[in-house]
Amino acid sequence: MLPFDECPVCAGLIVEKEVTEIITCGKKKAALKLYAYVCCKCSERFYSLKSIKHLEKIRAELEG
């Protein structure tokens, strides 16, 4: 659950949905499907701490 009821960028409605996040590191790429909170008005994405840690882990593996 987010600490706000509406998008802090545009005040739009936020919904949880599955998104694809592409991480690029040099010539290496990874496409990850995960859940994010997405604004219906401006499409801004907000991620849970768990999702952020997962993205950081994948990025570190691509860099290593």
N, C-alpha and C positions, 0 to 999 in steps of 0.2 A: 504494500500500500504506500502511496506517495504522501508526503507531508503537506500536500496542497490539493485543493479540489478542482482547480482549473490550471491551464497552462500558464506558467509565469512569464512566458514570452508574449502571448497574444490573448490570453484569457479564454482560449477555446476549450472544448470538451476533450478530456483525455481518456483513451480506452487502451486496454491491454490487448496486444496482438502479437502474432508470430512475425518476426522480421528476419531478413537475411543481412548479415553484417560481413563485409569483405575486408579482410586485413591483408595489406601488401607490405612486404619487406624485401626490397630489392626486386629480384625476379620471382621470388616466392610469393604465393597467394594462398589464402585460406578463406573459404566461404562457410560461415556458421549460421545455423538457424537457431534463434533464441527468442525469448519473449521480452518485450519492451513495452513501456507505456508510450503511446504515440498520440500526439495532438491531432484531432480531426480537422483543425483549421489550418495550422501552419506546418504540420508534419514533424515537428520537433520530437526527438526521441529521448526518453528517460529510462535508464537501466537500473536494475537492482544491484546492490553491492555484489551479490553472488555472480551475476552476469558480468560485471566489470572485472572481477577477479579472474573469471574464465577467459575473457578477452585478453587480459594482460598475460595470462599463462601461455596462450596460443601465440601471441606476439613474441614472447621471450623464446619460445621453441623455434619460431621461424628465424629469429635473429641468431640463435645459437648454432 
